[in-house]
Amino acid sequence: MNSRLSFSAAILLLLASCGSATRNNAADSVAVNDTALNVHADNGSSLDVRPLNGYFVKNTIQVNDSLTFWLIDNPATFDSLFGVAKTMNNKIDRPDFGTQVVVAATMPSTFYGTQIQLASATADDLTNNAEMHFVAAGQAEKNSYSITPLWMGSIPKTGRTNIKVYTGDQLTATLTTKE
């Protein structure tokens, strides 16, 4: 008897929930089609960033600032700044400068294992601008060799005019693309 009562109660709850969902969906569709509503589109979206691996900053480049950013839109400039770090096991990601620009972040050489990471990247679809937030973390122990930390990624060429780059939450630079 208890199982029949429980089954009946479950059926009633199921019917009640389906019925109210149908009423809400009908009300929602009317509200969506109402042209008197002041609806604002979400102007922010994720920026499509493709990390590039297998490169190093050439020894002829002196990095003096704590975090230096570059925006590179052609292969000649790219090749003048970065060398290929090819090994037997790694894959070199070559950017397509016809459809992409490269954003690079680097720091002065250090004896502490430091990595630069992209924390977030967003695009403002209304203004066609972008924001990229970077963080850098180093190890406490000193190595016997120095490295020049480098992060590099490509983003689509979409006519973005300004790319604001941040170190954490502090604006470090605004990179301007050529149109």
C-alpha positions as CSV (number, residue, x, y, z in Angstrom):
1,M,0.0,0.0,0.0
2,N,2.9,2.4,0.9
3,S,4.6,1.7,-2.4
4,R,1.3,2.5,-4.4
5,L,0.9,5.8,-2.4
6,S,4.6,6.7,-3.0
7,F,4.3,5.9,-6.7
8,S,1.1,8.0,-7.0
9,A,2.8,10.9,-5.2
10,A,5.8,10.7,-7.5
11,I,3.5,10.8,-10.6
12,L,1.6,13.8,-9.2
13,L,4.9,15.6,-8.5
14,L,6.2,14.8,-12.0
15,L,3.0,16.1,-13.6
16,A,3.0,19.2,-11.5
17,S,6.6,20.0,-12.4
18,C,6.0,19.4,-16.1
19,G,2.9,21.6,-16.1
20,S,4.6,24.5,-14.4
21,A,7.6,24.3,-16.7
22,T,5.2,24.5,-19.7
23,R,3.6,27.6,-18.2
24,N,7.0,29.2,-17.5
25,N,8.3,28.4,-21.0
26,A,5.3,30.0,-22.6
27,A,5.7,33.1,-20.5
28,D,9.4,33.2,-21.2
29,S,8.8,33.0,-25.0
30,V,6.4,35.9,-24.8
31,A,8.8,38.0,-22.8
32,V,11.7,37.2,-25.3
33,N,9.6,38.3,-28.2
34,D,8.4,41.5,-26.5
35,T,10.1,44.3,-28.4
36,A,9.4,46.8,-25.6
37,L,12.0,45.1,-23.4
38,N,15.4,46.9,-23.0
39,V,17.7,43.9,-23.6
40,H,21.5,44.4,-23.6
41,A,23.8,41.9,-25.2
42,D,26.7,40.5,-23.2
43,N,29.6,42.4,-24.8
44,G,32.4,40.3,-23.2
45,S,33.6,37.0,-24.4
46,S,36.7,34.8,-24.1
47,L,39.6,35.8,-26.4
48,D,40.7,32.9,-28.5
49,V,44.4,32.5,-27.5
50,R,46.6,29.7,-28.9
51,P,49.8,29.2,-26.9
52,L,53.0,28.9,-29.0
53,N,55.7,26.5,-27.8
54,G,59.2,25.8,-28.8
55,Y,60.8,29.3,-28.8
56,F,63.3,31.4,-26.8
57,V,64.2,35.0,-26.6
58,K,67.4,35.5,-28.7
59,N,70.5,36.5,-26.8
60,T,70.8,39.7,-28.8
61,I,67.6,41.0,-27.1
62,Q,68.0,42.8,-23.8
63,V,64.9,42.8,-21.6
64,N,65.2,45.4,-18.8
65,D,61.7,45.8,-17.6
66,S,60.2,43.4,-15.0
67,L,57.6,42.4,-17.6
68,T,57.9,43.3,-21.3
69,F,55.2,42.7,-23.9
70,W,55.3,42.6,-27.6
71,L,52.7,42.5,-30.3
72,I,54.1,41.0,-33.5
73,D,52.2,41.0,-36.8
74,N,54.9,39.8,-39.3
75,P,57.4,36.9,-39.6
76,A,60.5,39.1,-40.0
77,T,60.0,40.8,-36.6
78,F,59.1,37.5,-35.0
79,D,62.3,35.8,-36.3
80,S,64.4,38.8,-35.2
81,L,63.2,38.4,-31.6
82,F,62.8,34.6,-31.1
83,G,64.8,31.5,-31.9
84,V,63.5,28.0,-32.3
85,A,64.2,25.5,-29.5
86,K,63.8,22.3,-31.4
87,T,64.5,19.0,-29.7
88,M,63.8,15.4,-30.8
89,N,60.5,15.3,-28.8
90,N,58.9,18.8,-29.1
91,K,56.6,20.3,-31.6
92,I,57.1,23.8,-32.8
93,D,53.9,25.9,-33.2
94,R,54.4,28.3,-36.0
95,P,51.9,31.2,-36.1
96,D,50.0,32.1,-39.3
97,F,50.6,35.8,-39.7
98,G,48.0,36.0,-42.4
99,T,45.2,35.3,-39.8
100,Q,47.0,35.8,-36.5
101,V,49.1,38.2,-34.4
102,V,51.5,37.1,-31.7
103,V,51.5,38.4,-28.2
104,A,54.7,37.7,-26.2
105,A,55.6,38.4,-22.6
106,T,59.1,38.2,-21.3
107,M,61.2,39.1,-18.2
108,P,64.9,39.8,-17.7
109,S,67.1,36.8,-17.3
110,T,67.1,35.1,-13.9
111,F,68.7,32.2,-12.1
112,Y,65.3,31.4,-10.5
113,G,63.0,29.1,-12.4
114,T,60.4,31.6,-13.4
115,Q,57.3,31.0,-15.5
116,I,55.0,33.6,-17.1
117,Q,51.4,32.4,-17.4
118,L,48.3,33.8,-19.0
119,A,45.6,34.0,-16.2
120,S,42.7,35.3,-18.4
121,A,42.0,36.7,-21.8
122,T,38.8,38.5,-22.7
123,A,37.5,40.3,-25.7
124,D,35.0,43.2,-25.7
125,D,33.0,42.6,-28.8
126,L,31.4,46.1,-28.9
127,T,34.7,48.0,-28.8
128,N,36.8,45.3,-30.5
129,N,39.4,45.6,-27.8
130,A,40.9,42.9,-25.6
131,E,42.4,42.3,-22.1
132,M,45.0,39.8,-21.2
133,H,46.0,39.2,-17.5
134,F,49.4,37.6,-16.8
135,V,51.1,36.3,-13.6
136,A,54.7,35.3,-13.1
137,A,55.8,32.8,-10.5
138,G,59.4,31.8,-9.6
139,Q,61.0,29.1,-7.5
140,A,62.8,30.0,-4.3
141,E,66.0,28.0,-5.0
142,K,68.7,29.5,-7.2
143,N,69.8,27.5,-10.3
144,S,73.3,27.3,-11.6
145,Y,72.1,28.6,-15.0
146,S,69.9,31.5,-16.1
147,I,66.8,31.6,-18.2
148,T,64.8,34.4,-19.9
149,P,61.2,33.6,-19.1
150,L,58.9,33.7,-22.1
151,W,55.2,33.3,-22.7
152,M,53.9,33.5,-26.3
153,G,50.5,33.0,-27.9
154,S,48.7,33.9,-31.0
155,I,45.3,35.6,-31.3
156,P,43.1,36.0,-34.4
157,K,43.5,39.1,-36.5
158,T,40.1,40.6,-36.1
159,G,40.9,44.3,-36.3
160,R,41.3,44.7,-32.5
161,T,42.6,48.1,-31.9
162,N,43.9,47.9,-28.3
163,I,45.0,45.0,-26.3
164,K,45.4,45.9,-22.6
165,V,47.9,43.7,-20.8
166,Y,47.9,43.4,-17.1
167,T,50.4,42.0,-14.5
168,G,47.9,40.6,-12.1
169,D,45.2,43.3,-11.9
170,Q,47.6,46.3,-12.7
171,L,47.6,47.6,-16.2
172,T,51.1,47.3,-17.5
173,A,50.8,48.3,-21.2
174,T,48.4,48.9,-24.0
175,L,49.4,47.2,-27.3
176,T,47.9,48.8,-30.4
177,T,47.4,46.8,-33.6
178,K,47.9,48.2,-37.1
179,E,44.7,48.4,-39.0
